[in-house]
Amino acid sequence: MTTDDLIPLLEKAGISQEVWFEHHHSIERFAALVAAAEREACAKLCEDEQFELTQDVAGKNGLQHFDAGCRSCAEMIRAYRDWE
């Protein structure tokens, strides 16, 4: 997400450009924290799905690929950093 992406969102939230210019460092850091929390929530969902399905159908060969896919998705989500 860039500053150009962030400003329209701030406007939708009712935050003026004056506030942006005065507090842009804090707003950018807040946006980074929110994005990081959202990424972690998404990664956790991947891991939870992996755990539930492998527990339900333990011992099935086809699930090894699903299991690896869930772990891989969680790792990729956690690795993505757009503001940091």
The first five atom37 places (N, CA, C, CB, O) and aatype in JSON, in Angstrom:
{
  "aatype": [12, 16, 16, 3, 3, 10, 9, 14, 10, 10, 6, 11, 0, 7, 9, 15, 5, 6, 19, 17, 13, 6, 8, 8, 8, 15, 9, 6, 1, 13, 0, 0, 10, 19, 0, 0, 0, 6, 1, 6, 0, 4, 0, 11, 10, 4, 6, 3, 6, 5, 13, 6, 10, 16, 5, 3, 19, 0, 7, 11, 2, 7, 10, 5, 8, 13, 3, 0, 7, 4, 1, 15, 4, 0, 6, 12, 9, 1, 0, 18, 1, 3, 17, 6],
  "atom_mask": [
    [1, 1, 1, 1, 1],
    [1, 1, 1, 1, 1],
    [1, 1, 1, 1, 1],
    [1, 1, 1, 1, 1],
    [1, 1, 1, 1, 1],
    [1, 1, 1, 1, 1],
    [1, 1, 1, 1, 1],
    [1, 1, 1, 1, 1],
    [1, 1, 1, 1, 1],
    [1, 1, 1, 1, 1],
    [1, 1, 1, 1, 1],
    [1, 1, 1, 1, 1],
    [1, 1, 1, 1, 1],
    [1, 1, 1, 0, 1],
    [1, 1, 1, 1, 1],
    [1, 1, 1, 1, 1],
    [1, 1, 1, 1, 1],
    [1, 1, 1, 1, 1],
    [1, 1, 1, 1, 1],
    [1, 1, 1, 1, 1],
    [1, 1, 1, 1, 1],
    [1, 1, 1, 1, 1],
    [1, 1, 1, 1, 1],
    [1, 1, 1, 1, 1],
    [1, 1, 1, 1, 1],
    [1, 1, 1, 1, 1],
    [1, 1, 1, 1, 1],
    [1, 1, 1, 1, 1],
    [1, 1, 1, 1, 1],
    [1, 1, 1, 1, 1],
    [1, 1, 1, 1, 1],
    [1, 1, 1, 1, 1],
    [1, 1, 1, 1, 1],
    [1, 1, 1, 1, 1],
    [1, 1, 1, 1, 1],
    [1, 1, 1, 1, 1],
    [1, 1, 1, 1, 1],
    [1, 1, 1, 1, 1],
    [1, 1, 1, 1, 1],
    [1, 1, 1, 1, 1],
    [1, 1, 1, 1, 1],
    [1, 1, 1, 1, 1],
    [1, 1, 1, 1, 1],
    [1, 1, 1, 1, 1],
    [1, 1, 1, 1, 1],
    [1, 1, 1, 1, 1],
    [1, 1, 1, 1, 1],
    [1, 1, 1, 1, 1],
    [1, 1, 1, 1, 1],
    [1, 1, 1, 1, 1],
    [1, 1, 1, 1, 1],
    [1, 1, 1, 1, 1],
    [1, 1, 1, 1, 1],
    [1, 1, 1, 1, 1],
    [1, 1, 1, 1, 1],
    [1, 1, 1, 1, 1],
    [1, 1, 1, 1, 1],
    [1, 1, 1, 1, 1],
    [1, 1, 1, 0, 1],
    [1, 1, 1, 1, 1],
    [1, 1, 1, 1, 1],
    [1, 1, 1, 0, 1],
    [1, 1, 1, 1, 1],
    [1, 1, 1, 1, 1],
    [1, 1, 1, 1, 1],
    [1, 1, 1, 1, 1],
    [1, 1, 1, 1, 1],
    [1, 1, 1, 1, 1],
    [1, 1, 1, 0, 1],
    [1, 1, 1, 1, 1],
    [1, 1, 1, 1, 1],
    [1, 1, 1, 1, 1],
    [1, 1, 1, 1, 1],
    [1, 1, 1, 1, 1],
    [1, 1, 1, 1, 1],
    [1, 1, 1, 1, 1],
    [1, 1, 1, 1, 1],
    [1, 1, 1, 1, 1],
    [1, 1, 1, 1, 1],
    [1, 1, 1, 1, 1],
    [1, 1, 1, 1, 1],
    [1, 1, 1, 1, 1],
    [1, 1, 1, 1, 1],
    [1, 1, 1, 1, 1]
  ],
  "atom_positions": [
    [[0.85, -1.17, 0.0], [0.0, 0.0, 0.0], [0.9, 1.23, 0.0], [-0.97, 0.0, 1.23], [1.86, 1.32, 0.77]],
    [[0.58, 2.16, -0.85], [1.36, 3.39, -0.95], [0.59, 4.54, -0.3], [1.69, 3.72, -2.42], [-0.58, 4.4, 0.07]],
    [[1.26, 5.67, -0.17], [0.59, 6.87, 0.33], [-0.58, 7.21, -0.55], [1.57, 8.06, 0.41], [-1.63, 7.62, -0.05]],
    [[-0.43, 7.05, -1.87], [-1.54, 7.33, -2.8], [-2.73, 6.42, -2.55], [-1.07, 7.18, -4.24], [-3.88, 6.81, -2.79]],
    [[-2.47, 5.21, -2.07], [-3.56, 4.29, -1.72], [-4.2, 4.67, -0.39], [-3.04, 2.84, -1.66], [-5.41, 4.52, -0.2]],
    [[-3.37, 5.17, 0.51], [-3.83, 5.44, 1.87], [-4.69, 6.69, 1.97], [-2.65, 5.57, 2.78], [-5.66, 6.69, 2.73]],
    [[-4.38, 7.72, 1.24], [-5.12, 8.99, 1.35], [-6.61, 8.84, 1.04], [-4.51, 10.02, 0.41], [-7.42, 9.36, 1.8]],
    [[-7.01, 8.14, -0.04], [-8.46, 7.97, -0.26], [-9.15, 7.21, 0.88], [-8.69, 7.23, -1.58], [-10.31, 7.48, 1.2]],
    [[-8.44, 6.26, 1.49], [-9.02, 5.54, 2.62], [-9.22, 6.47, 3.81], [-8.14, 4.35, 3.02], [-10.22, 6.38, 4.52]],
    [[-8.25, 7.35, 4.03], [-8.39, 8.32, 5.11], [-9.58, 9.24, 4.87], [-7.1, 9.15, 5.26], [-10.34, 9.56, 5.78]],
    [[-9.74, 9.66, 3.62], [-10.87, 10.52, 3.28], [-12.19, 9.8, 3.53], [-10.79, 10.98, 1.82], [-13.14, 10.39, 4.04]],
    [[-12.25, 8.51, 3.17], [-13.46, 7.73, 3.43], [-13.75, 7.62, 4.92], [-13.33, 6.33, 2.82], [-14.9, 7.53, 5.34]],
    [[-12.67, 7.64, 5.72], [-12.83, 7.55, 7.18], [-13.1, 8.92, 7.8], [-11.58, 6.94, 7.81], [-13.28, 9.02, 9.02]],
    [[-13.12, 9.97, 6.97], [-13.41, 11.3, 7.48], [-12.19, 12.03, 8.04], [0.0, 0.0, 0.0], [-12.34, 12.99, 8.79]],
    [[-10.99, 11.58, 7.67], [-9.76, 12.22, 8.14], [-9.27, 13.17, 7.06], [-8.66, 11.16, 8.5], [-9.08, 12.76, 5.91]],
    [[-9.09, 14.41, 7.41], [-8.73, 15.44, 6.42], [-7.27, 15.3, 5.99], [-8.98, 16.84, 6.99], [-6.46, 14.68, 6.67]],
    [[-6.97, 15.91, 4.84], [-5.59, 15.91, 4.36], [-4.69, 16.72, 5.29], [-5.52, 16.46, 2.94], [-3.5, 16.44, 5.39]],
    [[-5.25, 17.71, 5.97], [-4.46, 18.48, 6.92], [-3.95, 17.58, 8.05], [-5.29, 19.65, 7.5], [-2.8, 17.66, 8.47]],
    [[-4.85, 16.72, 8.53], [-4.45, 15.77, 9.57], [-3.38, 14.84, 9.02], [-5.68, 14.96, 10.08], [-2.41, 14.54, 9.71]],
    [[-3.55, 14.38, 7.78], [-2.56, 13.51, 7.14], [-1.19, 14.18, 7.12], [-3.0, 13.16, 5.7], [-0.2, 13.58, 7.54]],
    [[-1.13, 15.42, 6.65], [0.15, 16.1, 6.53], [0.81, 16.32, 7.89], [-0.03, 17.43, 5.81], [2.03, 16.28, 8.01]],
    [[-0.02, 16.56, 8.9], [0.52, 16.81, 10.24], [0.97, 15.53, 10.94], [-0.51, 17.52, 11.1], [1.92, 15.55, 11.72]],
    [[0.28, 14.42, 10.66], [0.51, 13.18, 11.41], [0.83, 11.99, 10.5], [-0.7, 12.85, 12.26], [0.6, 10.85, 10.9]],
    [[1.34, 12.23, 9.29], [1.48, 11.13, 8.34], [2.39, 10.0, 8.84], [2.02, 11.66, 7.05], [2.13, 8.84, 8.52]],
    [[3.42, 10.29, 9.62], [4.29, 9.22, 10.11], [3.52, 8.3, 11.06], [5.52, 9.81, 10.82], [3.65, 7.08, 10.99]],
    [[2.75, 8.88, 11.94], [1.96, 8.07, 12.88], [0.88, 7.29, 12.15], [1.32, 8.96, 13.96], [0.62, 6.12, 12.47]],
    [[0.24, 7.92, 11.18], [-0.82, 7.24, 10.42], [-0.23, 6.09, 9.61], [-1.54, 8.23, 9.48], [-0.82, 5.01, 9.56]],
    [[0.93, 6.3, 8.98], [1.57, 5.22, 8.23], [1.94, 4.06, 9.14], [2.82, 5.75, 7.5], [1.76, 2.9, 8.78]],
    [[2.46, 4.37, 10.33], [2.82, 3.31, 11.27], [1.59, 2.55, 11.74], [3.58, 3.89, 12.48], [1.61, 1.33, 11.86]],
    [[0.5, 3.28, 12.01], [-0.75, 2.63, 12.4], [-1.24, 1.71, 11.29], [-1.82, 3.69, 12.75], [-1.66, 0.58, 11.56]],
    [[-1.2, 2.19, 10.04], [-1.62, 1.37, 8.9], [-0.77, 0.11, 8.8], [-1.55, 2.18, 7.59], [-1.28, -0.96, 8.5]],
    [[0.54, 0.24, 9.06], [1.43, -0.92, 9.01], [1.07, -1.93, 10.1], [2.89, -0.48, 9.17], [1.09, -3.13, 9.86]],
    [[0.74, -1.43, 11.29], [0.36, -2.32, 12.39], [-0.94, -3.04, 12.09], [0.24, -1.54, 13.69], [-1.08, -4.23, 12.37]],
    [[-1.9, -2.32, 11.53], [-3.19, -2.94, 11.16], [-2.97, -4.01, 10.09], [-4.2, -1.87, 10.66], [-3.52, -5.1, 10.17]],
    [[-2.15, -3.68, 9.08], [-1.87, -4.64, 8.01], [-1.17, -5.88, 8.56], [-1.02, -3.99, 6.9], [-1.49, -7.0, 8.16]],
    [[-0.21, -5.69, 9.46], [0.5, -6.83, 10.05], [-0.44, -7.72, 10.85], [1.64, -6.33, 10.94], [-0.35, -8.94, 10.79]],
    [[-1.35, -7.1, 11.6], [-2.33, -7.87, 12.38], [-3.26, -8.66, 11.45], [-3.15, -6.94, 13.3], [-3.61, -9.8, 11.75]],
    [[-3.65, -8.06, 10.35], [-4.52, -8.73, 9.39], [-3.78, -9.89, 8.72], [-5.03, -7.73, 8.33], [-4.35, -10.97, 8.53]],
    [[-2.51, -9.67, 8.35], [-1.73, -10.77, 7.76], [-1.61, -11.93, 8.73], [-0.32, -10.27, 7.36], [-1.77, -13.09, 8.34]],
    [[-1.34, -11.63, 10.0], [-1.2, -12.7, 11.0], [-2.52, -13.45, 11.17], [-0.74, -12.12, 12.34], [-2.51, -14.68, 11.3]],
    [[-3.63, -12.74, 11.16], [-4.95, -13.41, 11.27], [-5.18, -14.33, 10.07], [-6.08, -12.35, 11.37], [-5.7, -15.43, 10.24]],
    [[-4.82, -13.89, 8.88], [-4.98, -14.72, 7.68], [-4.06, -15.94, 7.74], [-4.68, -13.89, 6.41], [-4.49, -17.05, 7.41]],
    [[-2.82, -15.75, 8.15], [-1.87, -16.86, 8.25], [-2.38, -17.88, 9.28], [-0.46, -16.35, 8.65], [-2.28, -19.09, 9.06]],
    [[-2.91, -17.39, 10.39], [-3.44, -18.29, 11.42], [-4.61, -19.11, 10.89], [-3.88, -17.49, 12.64], [-4.73, -20.29, 11.21]],
    [[-5.46, -18.5, 10.07], [-6.56, -19.25, 9.46], [-6.03, -20.38, 8.59], [-7.45, -18.32, 8.62], [-6.57, -21.49, 8.61]],
    [[-4.97, -20.13, 7.83], [-4.36, -21.18, 7.01], [-3.87, -22.33, 7.89], [-3.19, -20.61, 6.18], [-4.12, -23.5, 7.6]],
    [[-3.17, -21.98, 8.96], [-2.66, -23.01, 9.86], [-3.78, -23.76, 10.56], [-1.73, -22.4, 10.89], [-3.68, -24.98, 10.75]],
    [[-4.82, -23.07, 10.96], [-5.95, -23.73, 11.62], [-6.63, -24.7, 10.67], [-6.97, -22.68, 12.13], [-7.02, -25.8, 11.07]],
    [[-6.78, -24.31, 9.41], [-7.4, -25.19, 8.42], [-6.53, -26.43, 8.21], [-7.61, -24.45, 7.08], [-7.04, -27.54, 8.12]],
    [[-5.24, -26.23, 8.13], [-4.29, -27.33, 7.97], [-4.44, -28.3, 9.14], [-2.84, -26.81, 7.88], [-4.53, -29.51, 8.93]],
    [[-4.46, -27.78, 10.35], [-4.53, -28.62, 11.54], [-5.84, -29.39, 11.59], [-4.37, -27.77, 12.79], [-5.85, -30.59, 11.85]],
    [[-6.96, -28.7, 11.33], [-8.27, -29.37, 11.39], [-8.38, -30.49, 10.39], [-9.39, -28.36, 11.15], [-8.81, -31.59, 10.73]],
    [[-7.98, -30.24, 9.14], [-8.13, -31.27, 8.11], [-7.15, -32.42, 8.31], [-7.94, -30.67, 6.73], [-7.51, -33.57, 8.07]],
    [[-5.94, -32.15, 8.74], [-5.01, -33.25, 8.95], [-5.43, -34.08, 10.15], [-3.59, -32.72, 9.15], [-5.17, -35.29, 10.19]],
    [[-6.06, -33.47, 11.13], [-6.56, -34.23, 12.28], [-7.76, -35.09, 11.88], [-6.95, -33.27, 13.42], [-7.91, -36.22, 12.35]],
    [[-8.63, -34.55, 11.01], [-9.83, -35.28, 10.6], [-9.51, -36.5, 9.74], [-10.77, -34.36, 9.84], [-10.17, -37.53, 9.85]],
    [[-8.52, -36.38, 8.89], [-8.24, -37.45, 7.92], [-6.77, -37.86, 8.04], [-8.57, -36.99, 6.46], [-6.07, -37.96, 7.03]],
    [[-6.32, -38.1, 9.23], [-4.92, -38.43, 9.46], [-4.53, -39.7, 8.7], [-4.66, -38.62, 10.96], [-5.3, -40.65, 8.61]],
    [[-3.32, -39.67, 8.15], [-2.8, -40.85, 7.47], [-3.09, -40.91, 5.99], [0.0, 0.0, 0.0], [-2.62, -41.84, 5.33]],
    [[-3.82, -39.98, 5.42], [-4.12, -39.98, 3.99], [-2.99, -39.28, 3.24], [-5.49, -39.3, 3.71], [-2.63, -38.16, 3.58]],
    [[-2.44, -39.92, 2.21], [-1.34, -39.36, 1.44], [-1.67, -38.05, 0.75], [-0.89, -40.35, 0.41], [-0.83, -37.16, 0.72]],
    [[-2.87, -37.91, 0.21], [-3.25, -36.7, -0.5], [-3.2, -35.46, 0.37], [0.0, 0.0, 0.0], [-3.04, -34.35, -0.13]],
    [[-3.34, -35.64, 1.67], [-3.34, -34.49, 2.58], [-1.96, -33.91, 2.79], [-3.93, -34.89, 3.91], [-1.84, -32.78, 3.26]],
    [[-0.91, -34.66, 2.44], [0.43, -34.1, 2.6], [0.59, -32.85, 1.75], [1.5, -35.15, 2.22], [1.2, -31.88, 2.18]],
    [[0.03, -32.88, 0.53], [0.1, -31.71, -0.34], [-0.74, -30.56, 0.22], [-0.36, -32.07, -1.76], [-0.31, -29.41, 0.19]],
    [[-1.92, -30.88, 0.72], [-2.77, -29.86, 1.32], [-2.08, -29.25, 2.53], [-4.15, -30.44, 1.72], [-2.07, -28.04, 2.71]],
    [[-1.51, -30.12, 3.36], [-0.8, -29.69, 4.56], [0.34, -28.75, 4.19], [-0.27, -30.91, 5.35], [0.49, -27.69, 4.8]],
    [[1.13, -29.12, 3.23], [2.25, -28.29, 2.79], [1.76, -26.98, 2.18], [3.12, -29.05, 1.78], [2.38, -25.94, 2.37]],
    [[0.65, -27.03, 1.45], [0.09, -25.83, 0.86], [-0.37, -24.84, 1.92], [0.0, 0.0, 0.0], [-0.15, -23.63, 1.79]],
    [[-1.02, -25.33, 2.97], [-1.46, -24.46, 4.06], [-0.27, -23.81, 4.75], [-2.29, -25.25, 5.08], [-0.28, -22.61, 5.03]],
    [[0.76, -24.61, 5.03], [1.96, -24.05, 5.67], [2.64, -23.03, 4.77], [2.95, -25.17, 6.04], [3.08, -21.98, 5.23]],
    [[2.72, -23.34, 3.48], [3.35, -22.44, 2.52], [2.6, -21.12, 2.44], [3.43, -23.09, 1.14], [3.21, -20.05, 2.42]],
    [[1.28, -21.18, 2.38], [0.47, -19.95, 2.33], [0.68, -19.12, 3.59], [-1.02, -20.28, 2.16], [0.84, -17.9, 3.51]],
    [[0.68, -19.74, 4.74], [0.88, -19.02, 6.0], [2.25, -18.34, 6.0], [0.75, -19.99, 7.21], [2.37, -17.19, 6.43]],
    [[3.27, -19.04, 5.53], [4.61, -18.46, 5.49], [4.68, -17.27, 4.53], [5.64, -19.52, 5.08], [5.29, -16.25, 4.84]],
    [[4.05, -17.4, 3.36], [4.07, -16.31, 2.38], [3.32, -15.08, 2.9], [3.46, -16.77, 1.05], [3.76, -13.95, 2.71]],
    [[2.18, -15.31, 3.56], [1.42, -14.19, 4.13], [2.26, -13.48, 5.18], [0.08, -14.69, 4.75], [2.32, -12.25, 5.2]],
    [[2.91, -14.23, 6.04], [3.73, -13.61, 7.09], [4.95, -12.89, 6.51], [4.18, -14.66, 8.09], [5.4, -11.89, 7.08]],
    [[5.47, -13.37, 5.4], [6.68, -12.78, 4.82], [6.39, -11.44, 4.1], [7.31, -13.76, 3.84], [7.3, -10.63, 3.93]],
    [[5.16, -11.23, 3.7], [4.83, -10.02, 2.95], [4.88, -8.79, 3.84], [3.44, -10.14, 2.31], [4.23, -8.74, 4.88]],
    [[5.64, -7.8, 3.42], [5.74, -6.54, 4.16], [5.6, -5.39, 3.17], [7.09, -6.44, 4.95], [6.46, -5.2, 2.31]],
    [[4.53, -4.64, 3.31], [4.33, -3.52, 2.36], [4.73, -2.18, 2.95], [2.89, -3.47, 1.91], [5.08, -1.27, 2.2]],
    [[4.68, -2.01, 4.26], [5.03, -0.72, 4.87], [6.3, -0.81, 5.69], [3.91, -0.23, 5.74], [6.92, 0.21, 5.99]],
    [[6.69, -2.01, 6.04], [7.78, -2.15, 7.01], [9.11, -2.29, 6.33], [7.54, -3.33, 7.9], [10.14, -2.42, 7.01]]
  ]
}
